[in-house]
Amino acid sequence: MAVPQQLLDILACPVCRTPVTLTPDRQAGQPSLKCATCGRVYPIRDDIPVMLVDEARIEKD
């Protein structure tokens, strides 16, 4: 089961409050949520977004 669109519509980066977008995670090979403003990438584990700053990594474009 994937993350429901209704949940994706309300999720925002806890650091800068920018809405996040679903993207393929280049390092883990799974989907993740990326903030376009600060570049943080939040993992999705067992179809649950992990929106903790300590769990995120910063990805440079």
C-alpha positions as CSV (number, residue, x, y, z in Angstrom):
1,M,0.0,0.0,0.0
2,A,1.4,3.4,-1.0
3,V,1.1,6.7,0.9
4,P,-2.4,8.0,0.3
5,Q,-2.7,11.2,-1.9
6,Q,-4.8,12.9,0.9
7,L,-1.8,12.5,3.3
8,L,0.7,13.7,0.7
9,D,-1.5,16.8,0.1
10,I,-1.1,17.9,3.7
11,L,2.5,16.9,4.5
12,A,5.1,19.7,4.8
13,C,8.7,20.0,5.8
14,P,8.9,20.4,9.5
15,V,11.9,22.8,9.1
16,C,10.7,25.3,6.5
17,R,7.0,24.4,6.1
18,T,7.2,23.9,2.4
19,P,5.0,21.1,0.9
20,V,7.0,17.9,0.2
21,T,6.8,15.9,-3.0
22,L,7.0,12.2,-3.5
23,T,10.3,11.2,-5.3
24,P,12.3,8.1,-5.8
25,D,15.1,7.9,-3.3
26,R,18.4,7.6,-5.1
27,Q,20.4,6.2,-2.2
28,A,17.9,3.7,-0.7
29,G,16.1,2.8,-3.9
30,Q,12.7,3.5,-2.4
31,P,10.2,6.4,-2.5
32,S,10.9,9.4,-0.3
33,L,9.5,12.8,0.4
34,K,11.6,15.8,-0.7
35,C,11.4,19.4,0.2
36,A,12.2,21.7,-2.7
37,T,13.2,24.6,-0.5
38,C,15.7,23.2,1.9
39,G,16.6,20.0,0.1
40,R,15.8,17.6,2.9
41,V,14.7,14.1,1.9
42,Y,12.5,12.3,4.4
43,P,12.3,8.5,4.2
44,I,9.2,6.4,3.8
45,R,9.3,3.2,5.8
46,D,6.6,0.6,5.6
47,D,4.4,3.1,3.8
48,I,4.7,5.6,6.7
49,P,6.4,8.9,6.1
50,V,9.1,9.6,8.7
51,M,9.0,13.4,9.0
52,L,11.7,13.7,11.7
53,V,14.5,16.2,11.0
54,D,17.1,13.7,12.5
55,E,16.0,11.0,10.0
56,A,16.2,13.3,7.0
57,R,19.3,13.9,4.9
58,I,20.0,17.0,2.8
59,E,20.3,16.2,-0.9
60,K,21.9,18.7,-3.3
61,D,20.4,19.0,-6.7
